[in-house]
Amino acid sequence: MYDRTPPKIQAIAELTADMVETLSEHFKTYQADGVVMIEVTSRGLWLQHPATGTRQFLGLARLPNKLRH
Protein backbone atom coordinates (compact mmCIF):
# COMPACT_ATOMS: atom_id res chain seq x y z
CA MET A 1 0.00 0.00 0.00
CA TYR A 2 1.25 3.48 -0.89
CA ASP A 3 1.75 5.92 1.99
CA ARG A 4 -0.03 9.12 0.96
CA THR A 5 1.26 11.27 3.79
CA PRO A 6 3.79 13.90 2.73
CA PRO A 7 7.40 12.96 3.48
CA LYS A 8 8.97 14.53 6.55
CA ILE A 9 11.84 16.87 5.67
CA GLN A 10 14.94 15.72 7.55
CA ALA A 11 17.38 18.40 6.37
CA ILE A 12 17.74 21.01 3.68
CA ALA A 13 21.14 21.72 2.18
CA GLU A 14 21.92 24.77 0.08
CA LEU A 15 24.83 24.42 -2.33
CA THR A 16 26.59 27.05 -4.43
CA ALA A 17 28.09 26.35 -7.85
CA ASP A 18 31.55 26.26 -6.21
CA MET A 19 30.36 23.63 -3.75
CA VAL A 20 28.96 21.47 -6.55
CA GLU A 21 32.26 21.81 -8.43
CA THR A 22 34.22 20.76 -5.31
CA LEU A 23 31.91 17.79 -4.81
CA SER A 24 32.41 16.77 -8.43
CA GLU A 25 36.21 17.13 -8.21
CA HIS A 26 36.47 15.01 -5.04
CA PHE A 27 33.62 12.57 -5.65
CA LYS A 28 35.87 9.56 -6.34
CA THR A 29 37.86 10.18 -3.16
CA TYR A 30 34.85 10.46 -0.86
CA GLN A 31 32.49 7.92 -2.43
CA ALA A 32 31.70 4.43 -1.19
CA ASP A 33 29.84 2.19 -3.61
CA GLY A 34 29.13 5.21 -5.80
CA VAL A 35 27.55 7.26 -3.00
CA VAL A 36 28.94 10.30 -1.17
CA MET A 37 27.77 11.10 2.35
CA ILE A 38 27.38 14.81 3.11
CA GLU A 39 27.17 15.86 6.75
CA VAL A 40 24.85 18.80 7.35
CA THR A 41 26.00 20.77 10.41
CA SER A 42 25.43 24.21 11.87
CA ARG A 43 28.89 25.12 10.52
CA GLY A 44 28.36 23.99 6.95
CA LEU A 45 28.45 20.90 4.77
CA TRP A 46 31.20 18.30 5.08
CA LEU A 47 32.37 15.34 3.00
CA GLN A 48 33.40 12.39 5.14
CA HIS A 49 36.04 9.98 3.82
CA PRO A 50 34.55 6.47 4.08
CA ALA A 51 37.85 4.72 4.89
CA THR A 52 39.60 7.20 7.19
CA GLY A 53 36.69 9.10 8.72
CA THR A 54 38.43 12.40 7.99
CA ARG A 55 36.28 15.26 6.80
CA GLN A 56 36.66 17.95 4.16
CA PHE A 57 34.74 21.20 4.38
CA LEU A 58 32.45 21.43 1.36
CA GLY A 59 31.11 24.87 2.16
CA LEU A 60 28.48 27.08 3.72
CA ALA A 61 26.15 28.73 1.20
CA ARG A 62 24.79 31.37 3.59
CA LEU A 63 25.76 32.71 6.97
CA PRO A 64 23.34 31.79 9.75
CA ASN A 65 20.83 34.57 10.51
CA LYS A 66 22.48 35.37 13.85
CA LEU A 67 25.78 36.16 12.08
CA ARG A 68 24.27 38.35 9.36
CA HIS A 69 24.40 42.12 9.77
C-alpha positions in Angstrom: 0.0 0.0 0.0 1.2 3.5 -0.9 1.8 5.9 2.0 0.0 9.1 1.0 1.3 11.3 3.8 3.8 13.9 2.7 7.4 13.0 3.5 9.0 14.5 6.6 11.8 16.9 5.7 14.9 15.7 7.6 17.4 18.4 6.4 17.7 21.0 3.7 21.1 21.7 2.2 21.9 24.8 0.1 24.8 24.4 -2.3 26.6 27.1 -4.4 28.1 26.4 -7.8 31.5 26.3 -6.2 30.4 23.6 -3.7 29.0 21.5 -6.6 32.3 21.8 -8.4 34.2 20.8 -5.3 31.9 17.8 -4.8 32.4 16.8 -8.4 36.2 17.1 -8.2 36.5 15.0 -5.0 33.6 12.6 -5.7 35.9 9.6 -6.3 37.9 10.2 -3.2 34.9 10.5 -0.9 32.5 7.9 -2.4 31.7 4.4 -1.2 29.8 2.2 -3.6 29.1 5.2 -5.8 27.5 7.3 -3.0 28.9 10.3 -1.2 27.8 11.1 2.3 27.4 14.8 3.1 27.2 15.9 6.7 24.8 18.8 7.4 26.0 20.8 10.4 25.4 24.2 11.9 28.9 25.1 10.5 28.4 24.0 6.9 28.5 20.9 4.8 31.2 18.3 5.1 32.4 15.3 3.0 33.4 12.4 5.1 36.0 10.0 3.8 34.6 6.5 4.1 37.8 4.7 4.9 39.6 7.2 7.2 36.7 9.1 8.7 38.4 12.4 8.0 36.3 15.3 6.8 36.7 18.0 4.2 34.7 21.2 4.4 32.4 21.4 1.4 31.1 24.9 2.2 28.5 27.1 3.7 26.1 28.7 1.2 24.8 31.4 3.6 25.8 32.7 7.0 23.3 31.8 9.8 20.8 34.6 10.5 22.5 35.4 13.9 25.8 36.2 12.1 24.3 38.3 9.4 24.4 42.1 9.8 
